[in-house]
Amino acid sequence: MAINNWYKDKVFYQIWPRSFKDGNGDGMGDLYGVYEKLDYIKSLGCDGIWFSPLYPSPGIDCGYDISDYMNIAEEFGGMDAFKKVLDGAHERGMKVIMDLVVNHTSDQHEWFQKSRRRIEPYTDYYIWRPAKPNGKLPNNWDSLFEGKAWAWDEVRGEYYMHLFAIQQADLNMDNPLVREEVKKILRFWLDMGVDGFREDVITFISKPEGLPDDKLMPASKGIFMFNHGPHLHEYLEEFHRDVFSKYDCMTLAESPLVTPKKALEYIDENNNPVLDMFIQFETQEADSFMTDYYHMPFNLRKLKRSYTKWQEKLDGKGWNMLYIENHDHPRMVSRYGSERFQKESGKMLAVSYLFQKGTPFIYQGQEIGMTNWYPSDPEMYEDVQTRWQYFNVATKKSPEKRLKRLWDGSRDSARTPVQWSAEENAGFTTGTPWFYINENYKDINVADQEKDENSVLNFYRRAIKLRKELSSVKNGNYKEHGKMSSSFYTYSREDDREKLLIVCSFTEKTKKWSVPAGFDLASAELLLSNYDKLDGTTLKPYETRVYRWTK
């Protein structure tokens, strides 16, 4: 746990390595490219980096199927390149956190290969079960990526559990030897100087005893049974006690279907917390139901309810992790904003969350307003979950409608290479890129936006700088105004030194905005806006403003 709570003052930048920047010309993003861009990341005002997995992996799930936890993949530059980046980040006053993926490993991991052959002590490192009578699966749980949660292994002659891809075998965290392995991994990286971990689906690591059938859920069977399982808090407390408490590090837990009440069971600062922050999915569900693939019309009221609930419920108890994009969701300009008003909505979306209470994370390309990718052929998608959705879900619908589901929901929309320039391959590589480049790179790229004072990129820089200067952003009270509005998100932040009013228009229409009671705009200082000329209380499409009153 972060001894001095330093994470509360940071702004993190998430790097999804294979699509960030290729430094050696082989078409794959790597740590050489990251090292080249450390000053760029710092120039944004970001003073922390979260790396998605850099470990050796067969790549079935783009690195989240790990075959060696204590090494760096050669395709990314190996351990020497990582140490150079780690030192370079620290020299610039930047923290570095890594992904901890211990719900499952690759089926190519040494542990699994020995476990399937019943070689001790690895025999029970994974969740193995024999077939039920008549050859039935051990239970009726579903995988979140493809098919049922069980795969048959011919070598062992049993089924193993996989809550994600078939090649991602779930570890048996009930085995104390497995937990000791996790602690070895943590110490290895923390001793090297890594500053913490983002813990991938960490709330899945404790399964219910006996692995009973799910008789309640008509779809996604099992998720409410293996999420927040019976020994989860016990195991997290063990990791905290034996490892994290001995280092000045931070922990960020990812958890689908987590609520503020549930999160506080782990992060309540007044009650022996075992984690520092949670990545929640609720703010990603304003245009979908439970998963991005079940797309619905964007609902601003739903988004605002989620923002406000997390701000209010955690206030004075726990600390929010703030984000609008990451590697697991499509691009936000295309979802909650507008590609027609890409520049305006990109800026507005930045303000909508950067001035809330918590630690913001910015995902690569978000800072230039990158948009979704619209391939013409489903075979162009790389992501295992996306491909399963197209070829196995809603198959009675037309190919066009099924492809549209992918356009709306695929994680690959956020995984196209970062658009660095209008040059060939968007300046990402001098070789052949590992994945498709979004066709709009000549219009949306870093190089052009560096030269434009009014670009989305330079707006992010101003917004982050402002966030760090304002005392009320870190410590002030939060209050939402105009809750029933379906066009505007308005909230205030206030401490004993200042009061802020933040207004964000989520509509393509020019509309009249009602100033909340008690706020006199005539006496306010306008700190930030995304239009040069303001028209009183009439807001242009996707307009945003930040006002301040000093005390």
C-alpha positions, 0 to 999 in steps of 0.5 A: 500500500502506498505509505504516503498515498502518493497516488492521490496526487498523480495522473497516470498514462496507460500504455498498451505496449504493442500499439503504443510506439515501435522503436526498432521497426519490426511492426510491434510496439515495444519498450524502445518506443516507450523510452523515446516517448517518456518526455511526451508522456511527461509533457502531458502532465502525467507522472505515472505509467500503467503498463498492460502486460509486458510478460512473455505470452503466446498472445492468445489474449494480447498478453493477458495469457502469461507464460512467464511472470518474472520476465519481459517478452523479447518482442517488447525489448526484454528485461534490459529495455524494461529496466531502462524505461523504469529508470528513465521514468523514475528520473523524470519523477514518474511512477510505474505500475504493472499488470498483475494477472493471477486469476489465470495463466497461459496453458503454455506456462510451466505450471500448467504443463506440469499440472496436466501431467500431475507433476508435484507440487503443481498437480493442484495449481489449477482447477481440475475436475473429472467429467460428470456422469454421461460426460457432462461438464463439471458445472454450468458456468460460462466463460466470459470470452468463449463458450463454457468455462471448461476445457478437456485436457487429453493429457490429464484426462480431466476438465480445467476451468477457464473463465476467459479464453480456452488457453487461459487456465484458472489458477487454484488460489485455494492452494497455499503454494499458488499464493506463495508463487503470487507473492514471489512475483510481487516481490520480484518486481517491487524489489526491482523498483516497480511502484505497484500493480493494476490487478486484473479481475482480482475479485475472481480469484476465490471460487465457491466451495464445491463449484455448484451450478448457477441456477439463477442467471439465465445468461453469463452463468457463474459470474455472480458466484465466482466474483467476490468469492468466499476467501477473496478478502482473506487472500487479499489481506494475505498479499497485503500483510506479507508483501504490499505492507512492506513496500511503498507501492499502490494497488489498483483492483479491476472488478466487473460488477463492483458497487461502491458499497462492495468496493469499500469492503476492500479500500475503506481507509478507516477500516484496514484497507487491503487495496488502494483503488478499484477500476469499476465498470459502471461509468462504461455502461451508459450506452450498453447493458453489462457488456459493450456488445449489448449496445444501447442509446447513450443515456447521460442520466445513467452516466451522471448517476454512476459518476455521482454515486461513486463520488458521494459513496467513497467520499471520506472513506475510499479513493476513486480511480477515474477513467473514461478509456482503457484497452477493454472498451471502445473509444469514448469520442465514438461512444459518449461524444461525437465523431462529427464534433471530434475536437469539441467532444474530445475536450468536453469528455476530458473535463467531465472526469478530470475535475472529479475527486480521485486519480485520473488515468489517460489511455494512449491516444485518448489525449488526441481524441482517437476514435473507433475503427470500422473494419469491413470484414470481421476477420480483420479483428484480432481480439479473441472475445470479439471474434467469438462474439461475431461467429458464435453470438446472435448468429441469426442476425445478418452479417451486417448487423453482427459486424455493427455489434463489433463496431459498437463494442469491440475492444480492438477499437481502442487497440489500433496503433497510436497515431503519431503523425500523418506519415506512413503507418501513422508514424507508429512504425517504419515496418509493417504494423502488427495491426491495422491503422485507423484510416483517419490518422492523417486527420487525427495525430500527435504531430499536427496537434502539437502545432495547434494551440487549440488541439485536443492534445494541448487542451489535455495539457491545460486541463491536467495542469489546472487540475494539479493547481486547484486545491478543491480538485483533490480535497474539495466536496463534490456536488452534482447540479441539474440531475434531471438534465439529459443534455448537461452534466454540471458539478461543483467542487468546493473547499475552504479556498475556492469553489469550482463549477464544471459544466459539460454539454453532451449534445450536438445541439446548441442549447440553453443551460440553467446556472445552478442556484447560488452561482453568479457567473458575473463574479466568476473567473473562467479557467477553461473552455473549448470554444473561443467565444462564449454566448452567455448561458447558451452552450454550443455542441459539446461545449465545456466550461470550468469556472472558479470563485476564490474565497 
